[in-house]
Amino acid sequence: MNLRDAAAIHPFPGIAQLEWLAGQMRGAAVRESTKCLSQLAGLFQDQSAYQASDPQSIVYRVQWCEPVSQGTEGGLFWGVTHIEPGRVGEEYFMTHGHFHQERDRSEFYGCVKGEGILLLKNERQSWHESMRAGSLHYIPGLAAHRVINTGDVPLVFWACWPSDAGHDYGPITTDGLGLRVLRGDTGPCVVAVPVPARDTQ
C-alpha cells in the first residue's frame, strides 16, 4: 500500500486532530470534562460571594487523549484547558489545582490564548508565573499547580503529562497553595495567604 492509498483510508491519521490556536481537539479518542462552580466548593476565599453565584456557571473545560491506560509508566497524555473569564467576589476563576499522585512527575503547559497566572507550591515555597499567548511553563515534580484566568477572554493552554502521574486534589482543597489572585485597583494582585498548620504529633 502506498502513502496515497493509506491517506485515502485514513484521511486524518493520528489519535486526534488539533485546532492549535483555537485549543480544540477532535476525534473518537478525545475525552472531555467540564467543571462548574458547584464542583469547586470551598476553593474561593469569599464564601458569601460563592453562595450568591450561579452554581451552574462553567469555570473551565478540559479535553484530553489517553493513548495508553492510566498508570502506565513511560506513557504520555495530551490535553487542552479553557478557563472562562469571571470572578467570585474579587477572586478570578481558576482550576481546582492538584499535586500529582506520583509526586515526582513533571508537566508542561503551553498557553495559546488569553492571560493568566500559574500558581505553584512545593514543600518549601509558593511562587507564580505569568501566562500569555506563546508562554511555555515547566511544572517540576513535587509541585502543586493551579491556573487562574485574569483576562476578559478564555484562557487556553495545552498540557502534556505522564500517564502514571495521577491527580491528588485533597491537599489543595484543604490547604490551598499559599497564594490567591485577586482583582486590585491596577489589575490582578497575587496575595500570600497562610497555609493551615499541620499537627505532626
C-alpha positions, 0 to 999 in steps of 0.5 A: 500500500502506498502513502496515497492509498493509506491517506485515502483510508485514513484521511486524518491519521493520528489519535486526534486532530488539533485546532492549535490556536483555537485549543480544540481537539477532535476525534473518537479518542478525545475525552472531555470534562467540564467543571462548574462552580458547584464542583469547586466548593470551598476553593474561593476565599469569599464564601458569601460571594460563592453562595450568591453565584450561579452554581451552574456557571462553567469555570473551565473545560478540559479535553484530553487523549489517553493513548495508553491506560492510566498508570502506565509508566513511560506513557504520555497524555495530551490535553487542552484547558479553557478557563472562562473569564469571571470572578467570585467576589474579587477572586478570578476563576481558576482550576481546582489545582492538584499535586500529582499522585506520583509526586515526582512527575513533571508537566508542561503547559503551553498557553495559546490564548488569553492571560493568566497566572500559574500558581505553584507550591512545593514543600518549601515555597509558593511562587507564580508565573505569568501566562500569555499567548506563546508562554511555555511553563515547566511544572517540576515534580513535587509541585502543586499547580493551579491556573487562574484566568485574569483576562476578559477572554478564555484562557487556553493552554495545552498540557502534556503529562505522564500517564502514571502521574495521577491527580491528588486534589485533597491537599489543595482543597484543604490547604490551598497553595499559599497564594490567591489572585485577586482583582486590585485597583491596577489589575490582578494582585497575587496575595500570600495567604497562610497555609493551615498548620499541620499537627505532626504529633 
